[in-house]
């Protein structure tokens, strides 16, 4: 599952608040669009790393 992993001790969680997935299949190729909204309710800034596990034979063509 995709997630934001916060860095540093005592960091408050950054939670996935919504997710929309759309997929199309054409000629044996699946195109999947994922829209995710994360929510941070802390009072200060936070550093996080976005992780998105994929199978070894998958490819990602964009991230916006």
Residue frames relative to the residue before (quaternion, step in Angstrom):
aa qw qx qy qz dx dy dz
X 1.0000 0.0000 0.0000 0.0000 0.00 0.00 0.00
X 0.4896 -0.6442 0.5003 0.3082 3.56 -1.04 0.77
X 0.0964 0.8012 -0.5857 0.0759 3.53 -1.07 0.69
X 0.3554 -0.6596 0.6038 0.2722 3.50 -1.37 0.21
X 0.1521 -0.7809 0.6027 0.0618 3.55 -0.76 1.05
X 0.2913 -0.7767 0.5351 0.1600 3.57 -0.60 1.15
X 0.3368 -0.7351 0.5583 0.1856 3.53 -1.18 0.64
X 0.7357 0.4114 -0.3092 0.4403 3.54 -1.16 0.61
X 0.5216 -0.6389 0.4643 0.3229 3.52 -1.15 0.58
X 0.8060 0.2870 -0.2167 0.4702 3.53 -1.13 0.68
X 0.4100 0.7092 -0.4834 0.3087 3.61 1.19 0.18
X 0.4055 -0.6896 0.5428 0.2558 3.52 -1.02 0.83
X 0.5960 -0.6085 0.3977 0.3412 3.55 -1.14 0.65
X 0.2407 -0.6865 0.6639 0.1731 3.50 -1.27 0.63
X 0.1256 -0.8483 0.5141 0.0174 3.56 -0.34 1.26
X 0.4700 -0.6266 0.5458 0.2977 3.53 -1.21 0.69
X 0.1542 -0.8285 0.5339 0.0691 3.60 -0.50 1.15
X 0.7981 -0.0563 0.0026 0.5999 3.60 1.17 -0.41
X 0.0504 -0.7858 0.6164 0.0027 3.53 -1.25 0.55
X 0.0533 -0.7674 0.6387 0.0156 3.56 -1.02 0.90
X 0.0717 -0.7928 0.6052 0.0090 3.58 -0.88 0.98
X 0.0027 0.7646 -0.6445 0.0031 3.56 -0.95 0.94
X 0.0518 -0.8058 0.5899 -0.0049 3.56 -1.01 0.80
X 0.0709 -0.7570 0.6472 0.0546 3.54 -1.20 0.68
X 0.2012 -0.7625 0.6062 0.1029 3.53 -1.12 0.72
X 0.1264 0.7887 -0.5864 0.1347 3.56 -0.69 1.12
X 0.8566 -0.0195 -0.0177 0.5153 3.55 -0.71 1.09
X 0.7065 -0.4675 0.2637 0.4613 3.58 1.00 0.74
X 0.6453 0.4799 -0.3191 0.5015 3.58 1.31 0.14
X 0.2212 -0.7676 0.5886 0.1240 3.57 -0.80 0.99
X 0.1213 -0.7518 0.6447 0.0665 3.53 -0.99 0.92
X 0.0528 -0.8156 0.5750 -0.0374 3.54 -0.60 1.18
X 0.1120 -0.7656 0.6316 0.0484 3.54 -0.94 0.97
X 0.0703 -0.7917 0.6068 0.0004 3.55 -0.85 1.03
X 0.0921 -0.7677 0.6333 0.0327 3.56 -0.84 1.03
X 0.0054 -0.8126 0.5810 -0.0467 3.56 -0.64 1.14
X 0.1371 -0.7574 0.6333 0.0803 3.53 -1.12 0.76
X 0.1406 -0.7834 0.6033 0.0499 3.54 -0.77 1.11
X 0.1972 -0.7864 0.5794 0.0828 3.54 -1.13 0.72
X 0.0697 -0.7704 0.6335 0.0143 3.51 -0.96 0.97
X 0.1418 -0.8270 0.5420 0.0467 3.56 -0.60 1.10
X 0.3976 0.7128 -0.4823 0.3182 3.56 1.20 0.39
X 0.5429 -0.6490 0.4368 0.3054 3.55 -1.26 0.27
X 0.7503 0.3422 -0.2068 0.5265 3.60 1.15 -0.44
X 0.6544 -0.4711 0.3809 0.4525 3.53 -1.26 -0.21
X 0.1603 -0.7788 0.6025 0.0693 3.55 -1.23 0.51
X 0.2747 -0.7245 0.6042 0.1860 3.56 -1.12 0.67
X 0.0278 0.8096 -0.5831 0.0615 3.57 -0.86 0.95
X 0.2750 -0.7233 0.6099 0.1709 3.55 -1.27 0.49
X 0.3012 -0.7462 0.5688 0.1702 3.58 -0.85 1.02
X 0.0650 -0.7915 0.6074 0.0212 3.58 -0.76 1.04
X 0.0037 0.7871 -0.6149 0.0494 3.54 -1.02 0.89
X 0.1922 -0.8212 0.5259 0.1100 3.60 -0.02 1.24
X 0.0657 -0.7822 0.6195 0.0115 3.57 -1.04 0.87
X 0.5569 -0.5624 0.4690 0.3919 3.59 -1.17 0.44
X 0.6611 -0.5415 0.3503 0.3835 3.60 -1.16 0.56
X 0.7480 0.3944 -0.2225 0.4853 3.61 1.02 -0.71
X 0.5305 0.6133 -0.4152 0.4124 3.61 1.24 0.27
X 0.1509 -0.7724 0.6052 0.1201 3.55 -1.25 0.34
X 0.2593 -0.7287 0.6145 0.1550 3.52 -1.23 0.62
X 0.1870 -0.8222 0.5311 0.0835 3.58 -0.77 1.00
X 0.8256 0.0324 -0.0319 0.5624 3.60 1.17 -0.06
X 0.0325 -0.7541 0.6559 0.0107 3.49 -1.30 0.55
X 0.0650 0.8108 -0.5761 0.0807 3.57 -0.54 1.16
